[in-house]
Amino acid sequence: MGTAAVLPQLPPARGPLSGQLVDLLRSGPDTPVRAGAAPAGAHDAWGEDVQLALYLCYELHYRGFQEVDPETEWDPRVLELRRPLEQGFLDAVRDALGTVPSLDDQLEALLIEPVHGTGPSYHLLERGQRWQAREYLVQRSLYHLKEADPQAWAIPRLHGAAQAALVAIEYDEYGAGHPERVHSRLFADMMADLDLDPSYGRYLPLTPAPALAVVNLMSLFGLHRALRGALVGQFAAVEITSSPGSERLATALEGLGAGSAGTAFYREHVEADAVHEQVVRHGVIGALLEDEPALEADIAFGLAAAALVEDRLASHLLACWDANRSSLLAPLRDAPRGVGSGRGR
């Protein structure tokens, strides 16, 4: 299955900021941008308008969009719009976190798996329905169909032992030389097995702000060298917590009728991320702190920020599912009807 050659279309705007940006992207690099959008600071940094605008800015550095000139990636007008959105998002994350726990305390806490968890993987395993599992894959598809591209930005920004360890993990993410084992390919196969369209970016118009924020945080950290420590922290959070959650999800999907292709992605992560957890803690973080000890606070911030956006997404999913309504901006065909779709907070 090959989906890489098909670029997504620009989604509908969700407010004045994303509307201004969509107009700019469609117009091309030589057309003046229309004025009139309110300053970024006047908008909710967690809201639909800001998060979609940020996602559109960042996606120019990945695959882009069908209607958008590739030269627009570095258009100064796009960067001028992006900068206050980024700063507002960063400020909102820091305000929500307050005092960040120490790196050691966070790493130790991540190794403790709760007996009775409450996240989406527990929900899907214990009482999930097939339509909820399909929605979960849609919410995750914006990242997993480009896994682990955001973290690859860290490769030229680390050196020595830390860089070597990071590349070893990324090598596995990209299939260890086997195209059919690339994690984004496995995720696409899983989507197809559950009767979803695996085309890159297909579900962006349906994906609410909490899921956009998870991906935007990675891109924000990845595209700024000054935030490389935070990106390492975000990456560590994913790798350390992935294995047990992946086992629950694989079991849940199998119970909901998924075939072998519908569980292979998560089965792969059960084993691979159990190894990656040790490599990222000692090979990446340990080696990086030997070279640049001043980055410890940034790594701790990245860990805490990753947990924050994941918790916000989990709360959104569970609130919608517990109310028997879709967590997407528009429901899939098998979601409950007659109930309003979920809106990102």
Backbone torsions as a table, in degrees:
resi	resn	phi	psi	omega
1	MET	NA	121.8	179.5
2	GLY	-118.5	121.9	-178.6
3	THR	-123.1	-2.0	-171.2
4	ALA	-67.8	-28.4	-172.6
5	ALA	-79.2	-16.9	-176.1
6	VAL	-93.2	115.3	179.2
7	LEU	-84.8	145.9	178.6
8	PRO	-73.3	161.4	173.3
9	GLN	-89.5	155.6	174.6
10	LEU	-63.7	137.7	179.6
11	PRO	-83.7	166.0	172.4
12	PRO	-61.9	147.1	177.4
13	ALA	-68.9	159.6	179.3
14	ARG	-123.0	16.5	180.0
15	GLY	162.0	-176.1	-174.3
16	PRO	-65.4	-36.2	-178.7
17	LEU	-69.9	-50.4	178.8
18	SER	-67.4	-31.3	176.0
19	GLY	-64.5	-43.1	177.3
20	GLN	-62.4	-40.8	-178.1
21	LEU	-69.7	-42.5	178.3
22	VAL	-59.7	-42.4	177.4
23	ASP	-60.3	-43.1	180.0
24	LEU	-63.9	-45.0	-177.6
25	LEU	-65.2	-37.2	179.7
26	ARG	-72.8	-29.7	-173.0
27	SER	-75.5	-25.8	-177.7
28	GLY	96.7	167.0	-171.6
29	PRO	-70.9	-13.5	-174.7
30	ASP	-106.9	6.0	-177.7
31	THR	-102.8	132.4	179.8
32	PRO	-61.6	141.5	178.4
33	VAL	-81.0	141.7	178.8
34	ARG	-71.4	149.5	178.7
35	ALA	-96.8	173.1	171.6
36	GLY	117.8	-15.8	178.1
37	ALA	-70.9	143.3	179.4
38	ALA	-66.5	152.3	178.0
39	PRO	-56.8	149.4	-176.3
40	ALA	-57.7	-34.8	-178.1
41	GLY	-64.3	-17.1	180.0
42	ALA	-84.5	-0.3	-175.2
43	HIS	-112.3	157.0	176.2
44	ASP	-71.7	117.3	-177.6
45	ALA	-63.6	-22.7	179.2
46	TRP	-94.5	-3.3	-171.3
47	GLY	-82.0	173.1	-175.4
48	GLU	-60.9	-43.6	-174.3
49	ASP	-64.1	-50.1	-178.1
50	VAL	-66.7	-46.1	-176.0
51	GLN	-66.2	-37.8	176.4
52	LEU	-67.2	-42.8	179.2
53	ALA	-59.6	-43.5	177.9
54	LEU	-62.7	-44.3	-178.9
55	TYR	-60.8	-41.8	179.7
56	LEU	-63.9	-41.5	176.6
57	CYS	-59.9	-46.9	-176.0
58	TYR	-69.9	-35.7	-176.1
59	GLU	-64.5	-20.9	175.3
60	LEU	-61.2	-24.3	-179.9
61	HIS	-89.6	-2.5	176.1
62	TYR	-107.8	-99.1	-177.2
63	ARG	-104.9	-20.5	-179.2
64	GLY	79.8	-161.9	-175.5
65	PHE	-135.3	156.3	-177.0
66	GLN	-56.1	-43.5	-172.2
67	GLU	-86.4	1.0	-169.0
68	VAL	-109.2	127.5	175.9
69	ASP	-61.6	128.6	179.1
70	PRO	-55.6	-26.6	178.9
71	GLU	-64.3	-19.0	-177.9
72	THR	-68.2	-15.5	179.8
73	GLU	-51.5	-41.2	-176.7
74	TRP	-112.4	22.2	176.1
75	ASP	-61.2	122.6	-178.0
76	PRO	-57.5	-28.3	179.9
77	ARG	-70.4	-35.2	175.3
78	VAL	-66.5	-44.8	-180.0
79	LEU	-64.2	-34.6	178.6
80	GLU	-66.6	-37.8	175.6
81	LEU	-70.6	-36.0	-173.8
82	ARG	-70.4	-39.8	-170.4
83	ARG	-57.9	-49.6	178.7
84	PRO	-66.8	-28.9	176.0
85	LEU	-65.3	-43.9	178.0
86	GLU	-61.0	-46.3	-177.5
87	GLN	-64.9	-39.5	177.3
88	GLY	-64.0	-38.7	177.8
89	PHE	-65.8	-46.6	178.2
90	LEU	-59.2	-43.7	179.6
91	ASP	-62.2	-40.7	180.0
92	ALA	-65.1	-39.3	177.7
93	VAL	-63.6	-47.5	-179.2
94	ARG	-63.4	-41.2	179.3
95	ASP	-63.1	-40.9	-179.1
96	ALA	-68.1	-32.1	-177.9
97	LEU	-78.5	-37.5	-172.4
98	GLY	66.2	-134.5	178.5
99	THR	-73.3	125.2	-177.9
100	VAL	-87.4	128.1	177.0
101	PRO	-60.5	159.9	-179.6
102	SER	-64.5	158.8	179.3
103	LEU	-60.1	-46.1	-178.7
104	ASP	-61.3	-42.1	-179.2
105	ASP	-64.6	-40.6	-179.8
106	GLN	-68.0	-43.5	179.7
107	LEU	-62.3	-39.7	178.8
108	GLU	-65.4	-40.8	-178.7
109	ALA	-66.3	-34.4	-178.6
110	LEU	-67.0	-22.3	-178.6
111	LEU	-82.1	-7.3	-179.1
112	ILE	-98.4	112.7	180.0
113	GLU	-91.3	120.9	-178.9
114	PRO	-64.0	144.7	178.9
115	VAL	-69.0	-42.2	-179.8
116	HIS	-121.5	88.3	-179.6
117	GLY	-82.7	167.3	-176.0
118	THR	-127.6	6.8	-176.0
119	GLY	-78.3	178.6	-178.3
120	PRO	-58.1	-36.1	-178.9
121	SER	-66.2	-36.4	176.3
122	TYR	-67.5	-42.6	179.6
123	HIS	-59.6	-48.2	-177.6
124	LEU	-65.0	-34.8	179.7
125	LEU	-71.8	-42.2	-171.1
126	GLU	-87.6	-35.1	-175.3
127	ARG	-151.5	18.3	-176.3
128	GLY	-69.7	154.8	174.8
129	GLN	-113.6	159.1	-174.9
130	ARG	-60.0	-39.5	-179.5
131	TRP	-64.7	-31.6	177.3
132	GLN	-70.7	-39.7	176.8
133	ALA	-62.7	-40.7	178.5
134	ARG	-64.2	-41.1	176.5
135	GLU	-63.2	-38.9	179.3
136	TYR	-60.1	-43.4	179.2
137	LEU	-65.9	-38.2	176.4
138	VAL	-60.4	-46.6	-179.3
139	GLN	-61.4	-36.6	-177.2
140	ARG	-84.4	-14.8	-171.0
141	SER	-65.1	-27.8	-178.1
142	LEU	-64.0	-29.0	174.4
143	TYR	-92.4	-51.0	-169.1
144	HIS	-68.2	-20.7	174.4
145	LEU	-79.0	-2.7	169.5
146	LYS	-133.2	26.3	176.2
147	GLU	-64.4	136.3	-12.1
148	ALA	-107.7	54.3	-177.6
149	ASP	-60.8	-43.0	-179.5
150	PRO	-59.1	-39.1	-178.7
151	GLN	-72.6	-20.7	179.1
152	ALA	-64.8	-21.3	176.0
153	TRP	-61.4	-21.6	-178.6
154	ALA	-75.4	-20.6	-172.4
155	ILE	-57.6	-51.4	-179.6
156	PRO	-75.0	-4.4	-177.1
157	ARG	-103.3	-2.2	171.5
158	LEU	-114.5	165.2	-177.2
159	HIS	-146.1	161.1	174.9
160	GLY	65.6	-138.2	-173.3
161	ALA	-64.1	-38.1	-179.8
162	ALA	-64.0	-41.4	178.5
163	GLN	-64.6	-43.4	-179.5
164	ALA	-61.8	-41.6	179.9
165	ALA	-68.0	-40.7	178.2
166	LEU	-62.8	-43.4	179.6
167	VAL	-63.6	-35.1	178.2
168	ALA	-62.1	-40.8	178.3
169	ILE	-68.4	-45.7	-179.4
170	GLU	-61.6	-35.9	178.0
171	TYR	-57.0	-42.3	176.1
172	ASP	-65.8	-40.5	-179.5
173	GLU	-59.7	-33.8	-178.7
174	TYR	-95.7	23.7	169.5
175	GLY	88.6	5.5	178.5
176	ALA	51.3	40.3	177.7
177	GLY	90.7	0.1	-178.3
178	HIS	-115.3	107.7	-175.6
179	PRO	-55.5	-34.7	-177.7
180	GLU	-72.2	-11.6	-179.8
181	ARG	-104.3	0.4	176.0
182	VAL	-57.0	132.9	-172.8
183	HIS	-62.0	-36.8	177.4
184	SER	-64.5	-34.0	176.6
185	ARG	-67.1	-43.2	177.8
186	LEU	-61.4	-37.9	179.1
187	PHE	-67.7	-41.0	177.2
188	ALA	-60.7	-42.4	177.6
189	ASP	-62.1	-38.2	179.0
190	MET	-65.5	-42.0	177.8
191	MET	-60.0	-44.9	-179.9
192	ALA	-62.3	-37.9	-179.9
193	ASP	-63.4	-30.7	178.8
194	LEU	-98.4	24.3	173.4
195	ASP	62.2	38.3	174.2
196	LEU	-112.7	155.3	177.7
197	ASP	-80.9	116.6	-177.4
198	PRO	-85.1	9.5	-179.5
199	SER	-62.3	138.6	-177.5
200	TYR	-60.2	124.6	177.0
201	GLY	76.1	7.0	-175.1
202	ARG	-58.3	-37.1	-172.9
203	TYR	-101.3	13.7	176.4
204	LEU	-55.2	-43.2	179.9
205	PRO	-61.6	-21.1	-178.0
206	LEU	-96.9	-11.7	-169.3
207	THR	-88.1	122.1	-175.3
208	PRO	-79.8	171.8	-173.4
209	ALA	-55.5	-41.4	-178.7
210	PRO	-58.7	-37.2	177.6
211	ALA	-74.1	-36.3	175.8
212	LEU	-61.6	-39.4	-177.8
213	ALA	-63.1	-34.7	178.3
214	VAL	-60.9	-45.5	-178.7
215	VAL	-74.9	-38.8	-179.5
216	ASN	-62.6	-34.8	179.2
217	LEU	-62.7	-43.1	177.9
218	MET	-60.9	-46.5	-177.6
219	SER	-66.1	-40.9	177.6
220	LEU	-58.1	-48.3	178.8
221	PHE	-65.1	-40.5	-174.4
222	GLY	-69.9	-32.8	-173.6
223	LEU	-89.2	2.0	178.3
224	HIS	-124.8	114.9	180.0
225	ARG	-58.0	-34.5	-179.5
226	ALA	-62.9	-19.2	-178.8
227	LEU	-106.8	21.0	-177.7
228	ARG	-62.2	-34.2	176.5
229	GLY	-64.6	-40.6	177.8
230	ALA	-64.3	-37.3	177.6
231	LEU	-63.8	-40.7	176.4
232	VAL	-61.7	-40.4	177.7
233	GLY	-63.8	-43.1	177.8
234	GLN	-61.5	-45.3	179.9
235	PHE	-61.2	-41.7	179.1
236	ALA	-62.5	-40.5	179.9
237	ALA	-59.8	-42.1	179.4
238	VAL	-65.5	-49.8	-173.8
239	GLU	-68.6	-35.7	-176.7
240	ILE	-73.3	-35.1	-174.6
241	THR	-97.3	-5.8	-169.6
242	SER	-70.9	-41.5	-168.6
243	SER	-59.1	-54.4	-179.0
244	PRO	-65.3	-37.9	177.7
245	GLY	-64.4	-38.6	178.8
246	SER	-64.6	-36.8	178.5
247	GLU	-64.4	-41.7	177.5
248	ARG	-62.9	-43.5	-177.1
249	LEU	-67.3	-40.6	177.9
250	ALA	-61.1	-44.5	178.7
251	THR	-64.4	-41.7	179.9
252	ALA	-62.9	-46.1	-178.2
253	LEU	-64.9	-39.4	177.2
254	GLU	-60.8	-41.9	179.1
255	GLY	-67.9	-21.7	179.9
256	LEU	-96.1	11.9	172.0
257	GLY	100.9	6.5	178.6
258	ALA	-69.9	145.2	175.2
259	GLY	-86.9	-167.8	-178.2
260	SER	-62.0	-38.3	177.6
261	ALA	-68.1	-24.8	-179.6
262	GLY	-81.8	-6.0	177.5
263	THR	-123.6	-8.9	-173.6
264	ALA	-61.8	-37.0	179.9
265	PHE	-58.3	-50.6	-177.7
266	TYR	-75.2	-32.7	175.3
267	ARG	-61.2	-40.1	177.7
268	GLU	-59.7	-39.1	-176.5
269	HIS	-76.2	-23.3	177.8
270	VAL	-59.5	-48.5	-177.5
271	GLU	-81.1	-47.4	-174.0
272	ALA	-63.1	-44.9	-174.7
273	ASP	-76.9	-18.5	171.5
274	ALA	-64.0	-36.2	175.1
275	VAL	-75.9	-43.2	-177.8
276	HIS	-60.7	-32.0	179.8
277	GLU	-57.1	-43.3	178.9
278	GLN	-70.4	-40.5	-178.6
279	VAL	-65.4	-42.2	-176.5
280	VAL	-70.9	-35.7	-179.1
281	ARG	-70.1	-47.1	-173.6
282	HIS	-96.4	-44.2	-175.6
283	GLY	-76.1	-37.9	-179.0
284	VAL	-93.2	-63.5	-175.7
285	ILE	-64.8	-47.8	-178.9
286	GLY	-59.5	-46.2	-179.1
287	ALA	-68.3	-38.7	179.9
288	LEU	-63.6	-40.9	-179.3
289	LEU	-70.8	-26.3	173.1
290	GLU	-65.8	-37.7	-179.8
291	ASP	-82.6	-39.7	-175.4
292	GLU	-135.6	74.8	-177.2
293	PRO	-60.4	-22.9	-179.6
294	ALA	-67.4	-12.7	-179.4
295	LEU	-83.8	-0.4	-175.7
296	GLU	-58.3	-43.8	-179.3
297	ALA	-65.4	-36.1	178.8
298	ASP	-67.6	-40.3	177.5
299	ILE	-62.9	-43.0	178.3
300	ALA	-61.7	-40.6	177.6
301	PHE	-62.3	-43.3	179.0
302	GLY	-61.3	-41.4	176.6
303	LEU	-60.2	-48.3	-177.2
304	ALA	-67.5	-39.0	-179.9
305	ALA	-65.8	-39.9	177.7
306	ALA	-61.4	-42.7	178.8
307	ALA	-64.9	-37.4	-179.7
308	LEU	-61.9	-51.4	-177.0
309	VAL	-68.5	-33.6	176.2
310	GLU	-66.1	-39.7	179.0
311	ASP	-65.7	-37.6	178.5
312	ARG	-65.7	-41.2	177.0
313	LEU	-65.1	-44.3	179.7
314	ALA	-59.8	-42.4	179.6
315	SER	-62.6	-40.9	178.6
316	HIS	-63.6	-47.9	-179.7
317	LEU	-59.1	-50.2	-174.3
318	LEU	-68.9	-36.1	177.7
319	ALA	-62.4	-42.2	179.4
320	CYS	-68.5	-47.0	-177.5
321	TRP	-65.9	-39.0	178.7
322	ASP	-64.7	-27.3	176.8
323	ALA	-89.4	4.7	179.8
324	ASN	58.5	43.7	175.8
325	ARG	-133.9	161.2	-178.0
326	SER	-67.1	144.5	175.6
327	SER	-90.8	-2.4	-177.9
328	LEU	-96.3	166.3	179.3
329	LEU	-69.0	-25.5	170.6
330	ALA	-142.3	135.6	-172.5
331	PRO	-72.8	151.5	168.8
332	LEU	-70.7	168.6	-170.9
333	ARG	-64.4	-25.7	-176.5
334	ASP	-100.1	5.5	177.5
335	ALA	-76.9	161.2	179.6
336	PRO	-57.2	139.3	178.3
337	ARG	-102.0	160.4	178.6
338	GLY	82.8	5.0	178.5
339	VAL	-127.3	136.8	-177.9
340	GLY	-59.4	143.1	178.7
341	SER	-72.2	158.2	-178.3
342	GLY	-70.9	145.1	174.7
343	ARG	-117.6	137.8	178.2
344	GLY	-62.6	143.4	-178.5
345	ARG	-80.2	NA	NA
